[in-house]
Amino acid sequence: MAMKSATVFVCQACGTQSPKWMGRCPGCGEWNSLVEETSAEPVLSAGGKPPAQAIPLAEVHPEEGRRLCTGSRDLDRVVGGGLFPGGVVLLAGDPGVGKSTLLLQIFGELAKERAVLYASGEESLAQVAGRAHRLGISGERLHLMAETSVEAVLAEVERLAPAVLAIDSIQTSSVGSLSGGAGSLAQVRESSARFIDAAKRRAMPALLVGHITKEGMIAGPKALEHMVDTVLYLEGERYRHLRALRAHKNRYGATSEMALMEMTTEGLKAVENPSEALLADRPVGVPGSVIGVSLQGTRPLLFEIQALTSPSAFGLAKRMSLGLDRNRVQLLSAVLERSMRITLGDRDLFVNVVGGVEVEEPALDLPLCLAVASAYRGVALSSDLAAFGEVGLAGEVRGVGSPQPRIAEAAALGFRRCVLPASDAKRLEPASGQMALTPVATLAEAIEHLFP
């Protein structure tokens, strides 16, 4: 019996469905965001075969040993040790940040030993081949398609049986049986479901490129991030040479892992020593500059935190931040006023994490407060000083965990002094280096020690 199609109105902002058109979405409140769409027949698993029967866990063999190495040690670490068989990775980032370049580099390495399929819906075959030539990629096992039809790509998957599949991008893919243009919620959801079904059924890793909206979110339904196994963000400013590849979701490894890469004329190259690259050209003896130690996934990194205070021109203080959460900066500035007995209400505060990398770990609270105090008093801190620790509303310095690798990373780069939470200092193993540790329990204690 034929399945009757139904017409629904879907919000392009949140995905809420309504049987009739409404001026305002009842789910998110957006105006004029409901678009008429025709629901499609559900996708049958395993190519229309009957549902598989449940089997005992003892008969299921893990496939950890079959991971595919991408040729990049840092990228393999971010995704959890390589591409998992049947795993689907969503790669997102701002326009021009280098998503297609990174994807083509990965497939160039994978194609040295196996057949791979790269389907581009945004560029012609000549454009993709031109980029591959600039990157020095060649090989008969790298198959290219300039196609937006999901059915056509899946047909080629059945013919070639590639080891890995790439879709660039999921917002340009469309299913012929669905109404609405490519990029709509229904098209993105259905296209993703069919590619994921093919990847799981064939134990074939798949990489999907996703667009970013002006709000910094992945375009399409939020369910897209829940459908895939791994979500990677390629971050960085267009006019800077550094790029950060970060895992926001990973079913096969640790989250918040980050790999630092450099954009060159030959493509993206891994930075061997990220902390050293982030601290390059660091000013010495300048007030407002403090080195913070942050743990990105399982890897400690050193960041330079810069702060600048200046009298407000109109009596309305501004708080501007690059690389750190602006709300967190406002909160810590209030804690500083209470702990230092200073007045920041009539001063503008500017905070910057050098390198253009977004950092969210609370371990940078203490170095941020020290940088603001240094800028306010006009006193430069020692150039061999590093710090880490979370600051609470009462001015207490809380532990952040993993102090040993943080201190080891700072010592490896020549730092000889470290200010850290007292609770973390108690868990340290006997150190063998020349690092002088200053455990502090409160922010006031840290400031009194560094600004006598």
Secondary structure by P-SEA (a helix, b strand, c coil): cbbbbbbbbbcccccccccccccccccccccccbbbbbbcccccccccccbbbbbcccccccccccccccccaaaaaaacccccccbbbbbbbcccccaaaaaaaaaaaaaccbbbbbbbccccaaaaaaaaaaaccccccccccccccaaaaaaaaaaacccbbbbcccccccccccccccccaaaaaaaaaaaaaaaaaacbbbbbbbbbcccccccccccccccccbbbbbcccccccbbbbbbcccccccccbbbbbbbccccccccccaaaaaacccccccccbbbbbbbcccbbbbbbbbbbbbcccccbbbbbbccccaaaaaaaaaaaaaaaccccccbbbbbbcccccccccccaaaaaaaaaaaaaacccccccccbbbbbcccbbbbbbcaaaaaaaaaaaacccbbbbbaaaaaacccccccbbbbbbccaaaaaaaacc
